[in-house]
Amino acid sequence: MSETEDQVETQMLPLDGWHRARGARMVPFAGYEMPIQYEGIMAEHEWARTHAGLFDVSHMGQLIVEGDGAAEALEAIMPGDFSALKPGRIRYSLLLAEDGGILDDLMVTNVTESEGATPRYYVVVNGATKWDDIGFLREHLPDEITLNHLDDRGLLALQGPEAAAVLDTLVPGVADELSFMQGTSREWNGAPLGIGRGGYTGEDGFELSYPADKLEDLANALVADERVRPIGLGARDSLRLEAGLPLYGHDLDESVDPVEGSAAFAISKARREQGGFHGAERILAALANGPAKKLVGFSVEGRMPVREGAPVFAGTEEVGRVTSGGFAPTVGAPIAMGYVAAAYTAPGTALEAEVRGKRVPLTVAQMPFVPHRYHRKGAAK
């Protein structure tokens, strides 16, 4: 992102005071003052892997795209198969520029109320890109399709192996009702609560959309459970890196297409056959012929973390660049991800990164670094 504090006035989260009262260290991120840590990144990382962590992701954009033909309108600019997405199902997709570059990665939930009702999709976009996303969608969606920004709602993520049991005490039955990439809505404490099951940490978990002016009630109810602690951005980044999940603006951006970004899984068989989305010619050619470069994971030898921007070498030839890196508490070693030329993407390939003038050995690794523990069952699509 090119976003700077000069360009965007820093905003406050609905729970700004709540975070500060709990000792959070707040930093500017994506145009908001965000909690980066409370008790420490290592402790928070470990807690989310073993219990349940509460993340405030209210900076993200929550949108509703609605109208007859909404699925087809979204399919014209994204490679997702939304026409086949059943109500209550969630799909990961990519907002694409006309040349196929990735403008954002996002989640789309079919929230159409009943069969025969007007098609309705709930879209969650990244906080750093939401205003650009909204402008792009308004420019490219047909006039008969409405787009509403739900700026009166907050968003919390409850993640970890005990998340389902915790949420079930507040919303009985929801853990049995939902599997990975399924969503529903309930009423909690007199207000509508949107619930989606997924996990940006690699753990089982839920995203909870709730009115911003009541969000503190929900946060208090969750942390009242001794299995839940608030977790900051620092641990969120180390958790998602271990899970092999890209961060937009770092591992994905407008300069790469979904094949280069190792996100081709987001293009269904039907869309590969039909095309008809932004950048289809470029993307389908890359699928057929292979990309010139690709996002891969790296195991890092030694204890020195390899950070974003470090050049990657095969001998004397520079063949790529690191896009994310750091120490992985669960792995117990540094890890990274980044782009390398196609000839060097095979797992086990030995490479080197340059850090402060020194060469650090890397090995191309399979991702995720820590196995996902999503709750999959039935015919979740």
C-alpha positions as CSV (number, residue, x, y, z in Angstrom):
1,M,0.0,0.0,0.0
2,S,1.1,3.5,-0.7
3,E,-1.1,4.8,2.1
4,T,0.6,7.2,4.4
5,E,-0.5,9.2,7.5
6,D,-0.3,12.3,5.3
7,Q,-2.8,11.0,2.9
8,V,-5.3,9.4,5.3
9,E,-6.4,10.8,8.7
10,T,-5.9,8.1,11.3
11,Q,-9.2,6.8,12.6
12,M,-10.2,5.1,15.9
13,L,-11.6,1.7,16.2
14,P,-15.0,1.4,18.0
15,L,-13.1,-0.4,20.8
16,D,-10.2,2.0,21.0
17,G,-10.7,2.8,24.7
18,W,-11.3,-0.9,25.4
19,H,-7.9,-1.8,24.0
20,R,-6.1,0.9,25.8
21,A,-7.8,0.0,29.1
22,R,-6.3,-3.5,28.7
23,G,-2.8,-2.2,28.2
24,A,-2.6,-2.5,24.4
25,R,0.2,-0.7,22.6
26,M,-1.5,1.1,19.8
27,V,0.1,1.8,16.4
28,P,-1.1,3.3,13.1
29,F,-2.1,0.6,10.6
30,A,-4.3,0.8,7.5
31,G,-5.5,4.2,8.5
32,Y,-6.5,3.2,12.1
33,E,-5.0,3.2,15.5
34,M,-4.7,-0.6,16.1
35,P,-3.5,-2.7,19.0
36,I,-0.2,-4.4,18.1
37,Q,0.3,-6.3,21.4
38,Y,-0.9,-6.6,25.0
39,E,1.3,-8.9,27.0
40,G,3.7,-9.7,24.2
41,I,3.7,-11.3,20.8
42,M,5.1,-14.6,21.7
43,A,2.7,-15.2,24.6
44,E,-0.3,-14.0,22.5
45,H,0.8,-16.2,19.6
46,E,1.0,-19.2,21.9
47,W,-2.4,-18.4,23.5
48,A,-4.2,-18.3,20.1
49,R,-2.6,-21.7,19.1
50,T,-3.7,-23.4,22.3
51,H,-6.8,-21.5,23.6
52,A,-8.9,-18.7,21.9
53,G,-7.6,-15.3,20.8
54,L,-9.9,-12.3,20.2
55,F,-8.8,-10.0,17.4
56,D,-10.4,-6.6,16.6
57,V,-10.6,-6.4,12.8
58,S,-13.1,-3.6,12.7
59,H,-10.8,-1.7,10.3
60,M,-11.8,-4.1,7.5
61,G,-14.6,-3.1,5.1
62,Q,-18.0,-4.8,5.4
63,L,-20.0,-4.4,2.2
64,I,-23.4,-5.6,0.9
65,V,-23.7,-6.2,-2.9
66,E,-27.4,-6.7,-3.8
67,G,-29.7,-7.0,-6.7
68,D,-30.9,-9.3,-9.5
69,G,-27.8,-10.4,-11.4
70,A,-25.4,-9.6,-8.4
71,A,-23.5,-12.9,-8.8
72,E,-22.9,-12.4,-12.5
73,A,-21.8,-8.8,-11.9
74,L,-19.3,-9.9,-9.3
75,E,-18.1,-12.7,-11.6
76,A,-17.3,-10.1,-14.3
77,I,-14.6,-8.6,-12.1
78,M,-13.6,-11.6,-9.8
79,P,-12.7,-15.2,-10.7
80,G,-15.1,-16.7,-8.1
81,D,-18.0,-18.9,-9.0
82,F,-20.6,-16.9,-7.1
83,S,-23.6,-18.2,-9.2
84,A,-23.0,-21.7,-7.6
85,L,-22.4,-20.3,-4.1
86,K,-25.3,-21.4,-2.0
87,P,-26.9,-19.2,0.7
88,G,-24.9,-19.4,3.9
89,R,-21.6,-20.4,2.1
90,I,-18.4,-18.3,2.1
91,R,-15.9,-18.1,-0.7
92,Y,-12.4,-16.6,-0.8
93,S,-11.9,-14.5,-3.9
94,L,-9.8,-11.7,-5.5
95,L,-10.8,-8.3,-6.8
96,L,-9.0,-8.0,-10.1
97,A,-7.9,-5.0,-12.1
98,E,-8.7,-5.1,-15.8
99,D,-5.3,-6.5,-16.6
100,G,-5.6,-9.3,-14.0
101,G,-3.5,-7.7,-11.2
102,I,-4.8,-8.3,-7.7
103,L,-6.5,-5.2,-6.2
104,D,-7.5,-7.1,-3.0
105,D,-8.2,-10.5,-1.6
106,L,-11.6,-10.8,0.1
107,M,-14.3,-13.0,1.4
108,V,-17.8,-13.3,-0.1
109,T,-20.8,-14.8,1.7
110,N,-24.1,-15.5,0.0
111,V,-26.6,-13.9,2.5
112,T,-29.7,-14.2,0.3
113,E,-32.5,-14.5,2.7
114,S,-34.6,-17.2,1.0
115,E,-35.1,-19.0,-2.3
116,G,-36.5,-16.5,-4.8
117,A,-35.4,-13.5,-2.7
118,T,-33.2,-10.8,-4.2
119,P,-29.6,-12.0,-4.4
120,R,-27.5,-10.5,-1.6
121,Y,-23.7,-10.9,-0.9
122,Y,-21.8,-9.9,2.2
123,V,-18.2,-8.9,1.2
124,V,-15.3,-8.3,3.6
125,V,-12.4,-6.4,2.2
126,N,-9.0,-5.4,3.6
127,G,-8.9,-2.2,5.7
128,A,-6.0,-0.7,3.9
129,T,-7.8,-1.0,0.5
130,K,-11.4,-0.6,1.4
131,W,-12.0,2.9,0.1
132,D,-10.3,2.0,-3.2
133,D,-12.3,-1.2,-3.4
134,I,-15.5,0.6,-2.8
135,G,-14.7,3.1,-5.6
136,F,-13.7,0.3,-8.0
137,L,-16.8,-1.7,-7.3
138,R,-19.1,1.3,-7.7
139,E,-17.3,2.1,-11.0
140,H,-17.6,-1.5,-12.4
141,L,-20.9,-2.8,-11.0
142,P,-24.0,-2.2,-13.1
143,D,-26.3,0.6,-12.0
144,E,-29.0,-1.9,-11.0
145,I,-26.7,-3.5,-8.5
146,T,-26.5,-1.7,-5.1
147,L,-23.4,-1.5,-2.9
148,N,-23.7,-0.5,0.7
149,H,-20.8,0.0,3.1
150,L,-21.8,-1.2,6.6
151,D,-19.7,1.4,8.4
152,D,-21.9,1.2,11.4
153,R,-20.7,-2.3,12.2
154,G,-17.6,-3.7,14.0
155,L,-15.9,-7.0,13.3
156,L,-14.2,-9.3,15.8
157,A,-12.4,-12.6,15.0
158,L,-12.3,-15.3,17.6
159,Q,-9.6,-17.8,16.7
160,G,-8.1,-20.9,18.3
161,P,-8.9,-24.5,19.2
162,E,-11.3,-23.4,22.0
163,A,-13.1,-20.8,19.9
164,A,-16.0,-23.0,19.0
165,A,-16.7,-24.0,22.6
166,V,-16.5,-20.4,23.8
167,L,-18.8,-19.1,21.1
168,D,-21.3,-21.9,21.8
169,T,-21.8,-20.6,25.3
170,L,-23.0,-17.2,23.9
171,V,-24.7,-18.5,20.8
172,P,-25.8,-22.1,21.6
173,G,-25.8,-24.5,18.7
174,V,-23.7,-22.4,16.3
175,A,-20.6,-24.6,16.5
176,D,-22.7,-27.6,15.4
177,E,-24.5,-25.6,12.7
178,L,-21.4,-24.1,10.9
179,S,-18.4,-25.8,9.3
180,F,-15.4,-24.0,7.7
181,M,-16.5,-21.4,5.2
182,Q,-20.1,-21.3,6.3
183,G,-22.0,-18.4,7.7
184,T,-25.3,-17.5,9.5
185,S,-27.0,-14.8,11.4
186,R,-28.4,-14.7,14.9
187,E,-29.7,-12.2,17.4
188,W,-27.5,-11.6,20.4
189,N,-28.3,-9.3,23.3
190,G,-31.0,-7.6,21.2
191,A,-28.9,-6.9,18.1
192,P,-28.2,-8.8,14.8
193,L,-25.0,-10.8,14.9
194,G,-23.4,-12.1,11.6
195,I,-21.2,-15.2,12.1
196,G,-18.8,-16.7,9.6
197,R,-16.6,-19.7,10.3
198,G,-13.0,-19.4,9.0
199,G,-9.5,-18.6,10.1
200,Y,-6.8,-16.2,9.1
201,T,-4.6,-17.8,11.8
202,G,-4.9,-21.4,10.4
203,E,-6.9,-22.3,13.5
204,D,-10.6,-22.9,13.7
205,G,-12.5,-19.7,14.4
206,F,-15.2,-17.2,13.7
207,E,-15.7,-13.7,12.4
208,L,-18.4,-11.8,14.2
209,S,-20.1,-8.8,12.7
210,Y,-22.0,-6.7,15.2
211,P,-23.2,-3.1,15.6
212,A,-20.2,-0.9,16.4
213,D,-22.0,0.9,19.2
214,K,-22.7,-2.4,21.0
215,L,-19.4,-4.1,20.1
216,E,-17.9,-3.6,23.6
217,D,-20.7,-5.7,25.1
218,L,-19.8,-8.6,22.8
219,A,-16.0,-8.2,23.4
220,N,-16.6,-8.1,27.2
221,A,-18.8,-11.2,27.0
222,L,-16.1,-13.1,25.1
223,V,-13.1,-12.1,27.3
224,A,-15.2,-12.9,30.4
225,D,-14.5,-16.5,29.4
226,E,-11.1,-17.5,30.9
227,R,-10.2,-19.3,27.6
228,V,-10.2,-16.0,25.7
229,R,-7.5,-13.2,25.6
230,P,-7.3,-10.2,23.3
231,I,-4.5,-10.6,20.7
232,G,-2.7,-7.8,18.8
233,L,-1.6,-7.3,15.2
234,G,1.9,-8.6,16.0
235,A,0.7,-12.2,16.8
236,R,-1.9,-12.0,14.0
237,D,1.0,-11.6,11.6
238,S,3.1,-14.4,12.9
239,L,0.1,-16.7,13.1
240,R,-1.0,-16.0,9.5
241,L,2.6,-16.4,8.2
242,E,2.9,-19.8,9.9
243,A,-0.5,-20.7,8.2
244,G,1.0,-19.7,4.8
245,L,-1.7,-17.0,4.3
246,P,-0.7,-13.9,2.3
247,L,-1.1,-10.4,3.6
248,Y,-2.4,-8.0,1.0
249,G,0.0,-5.1,0.3
250,H,3.0,-7.3,1.1
251,D,2.6,-10.8,-0.5
252,L,-0.1,-9.8,-2.9
253,D,-0.6,-6.5,-4.8
254,E,-1.6,-5.1,-8.2
255,S,1.6,-6.1,-9.8
256,V,0.9,-9.9,-9.6
257,D,-1.9,-12.1,-10.9
258,P,-3.6,-14.9,-9.0
259,V,-1.3,-17.6,-10.6
260,E,1.8,-15.8,-9.6
261,G,0.3,-15.2,-6.1
262,S,-0.3,-18.9,-5.6
263,A,-4.0,-18.1,-5.4
264,A,-5.2,-20.0,-8.5
265,F,-7.2,-22.2,-6.1
266,A,-9.7,-19.3,-6.0
267,I,-10.5,-19.9,-9.7
268,S,-13.0,-22.7,-10.0
269,K,-13.1,-25.2,-12.8
270,A,-16.2,-23.6,-14.3
271,R,-14.6,-20.1,-14.3
272,R,-11.4,-21.5,-15.9
273,E,-13.6,-22.9,-18.7
274,Q,-15.8,-19.9,-19.1
275,G,-13.3,-17.0,-18.5
276,G,-15.2,-13.7,-18.6
277,F,-13.5,-12.1,-15.5
278,H,-11.0,-9.3,-15.4
279,G,-7.6,-10.3,-16.8
280,A,-8.9,-13.7,-17.9
281,E,-6.7,-13.9,-21.0
282,R,-3.5,-13.3,-19.0
283,I,-4.5,-15.5,-16.1
284,L,-5.7,-18.4,-18.1
285,A,-2.5,-18.3,-20.2
286,A,-0.5,-18.4,-16.9
287,L,-2.5,-21.4,-15.8
288,A,-1.8,-23.2,-19.1
289,N,1.8,-22.2,-19.5
290,G,3.0,-21.5,-16.0
291,P,3.9,-18.1,-14.5
292,A,7.2,-16.5,-14.8
293,K,7.5,-16.2,-11.0
294,K,5.5,-17.5,-8.1
295,L,4.9,-16.9,-4.4
296,V,6.6,-19.6,-2.3
297,G,7.4,-20.3,1.3
298,F,11.0,-20.4,2.7
299,S,12.5,-22.2,5.7
300,V,15.4,-20.1,7.0
301,E,18.6,-21.6,8.3
302,G,19.8,-20.2,11.7
303,R,18.0,-17.7,14.0
304,M,18.2,-14.5,12.0
305,P,14.8,-13.5,10.6
306,V,14.7,-12.6,6.9
307,R,12.4,-9.6,6.5
308,E,10.3,-8.1,3.7
309,G,12.4,-6.7,0.8
310,A,15.4,-9.0,1.2
311,P,16.7,-10.1,-2.2
312,V,16.9,-13.8,-3.0
313,F,19.8,-15.3,-4.8
314,A,20.7,-18.6,-6.6
315,G,24.5,-18.3,-6.6
316,T,25.3,-14.9,-7.9
317,E,21.9,-14.5,-9.8
318,E,19.1,-12.5,-8.0
319,V,16.0,-14.6,-8.6
320,G,13.5,-13.2,-6.2
321,R,12.5,-11.2,-3.2
322,V,11.1,-11.8,0.3
323,T,7.6,-10.3,0.9
324,S,7.0,-11.4,4.5
325,G,9.3,-12.9,7.1
326,G,9.9,-13.3,10.8
327,F,10.4,-15.7,13.7
328,A,7.7,-18.4,13.8
329,P,7.0,-19.3,17.5
330,T,5.2,-22.6,16.8
331,V,7.9,-23.7,14.3
332,G,10.7,-22.5,16.5
333,A,12.6,-20.9,13.7
334,P,12.5,-18.1,11.2
335,I,10.3,-18.5,8.1
336,A,9.4,-16.3,5.2
337,M,7.5,-16.1,1.9
338,G,8.3,-14.4,-1.3
339,Y,8.5,-14.5,-5.1
340,V,11.1,-16.4,-7.0
341,A,11.5,-17.1,-10.7
342,A,9.7,-20.2,-11.9
343,A,12.8,-22.4,-12.2
344,Y,13.4,-22.1,-8.4
345,T,9.9,-22.8,-7.0
346,A,10.3,-26.6,-6.3
347,P,10.2,-27.5,-2.6
348,G,13.7,-28.3,-1.4
349,T,15.4,-25.8,-3.7
350,A,18.4,-24.2,-1.9
351,L,18.7,-20.4,-2.2
352,E,20.1,-17.5,-0.2
353,A,18.7,-14.2,1.0
354,E,20.9,-11.1,1.6
355,V,20.4,-9.5,5.0
356,R,22.5,-6.5,6.0
357,G,25.2,-7.6,3.5
358,K,25.3,-11.3,4.7
359,R,23.9,-14.3,2.9
360,V,21.4,-16.4,4.8
361,P,20.6,-19.9,3.5
362,L,16.9,-20.5,2.6
363,T,15.1,-23.6,1.4
364,V,11.9,-23.4,-0.6
365,A,9.3,-25.0,1.6
366,Q,5.7,-26.4,1.4
367,M,3.1,-24.1,3.0
368,P,1.5,-24.0,5.4
369,F,4.4,-24.2,7.9
370,V,1.9,-25.2,10.6
371,P,-1.0,-27.4,9.5
372,H,-4.4,-25.8,9.3
373,R,-7.0,-26.9,11.8
374,Y,-10.2,-25.7,10.2
375,H,-13.4,-27.4,11.1
376,R,-14.4,-29.2,7.9
377,K,-17.3,-31.5,7.6
378,G,-20.2,-32.4,5.3
379,A,-20.4,-30.8,1.9
380,A,-19.0,-27.3,2.7
381,K,-18.2,-25.4,-0.5
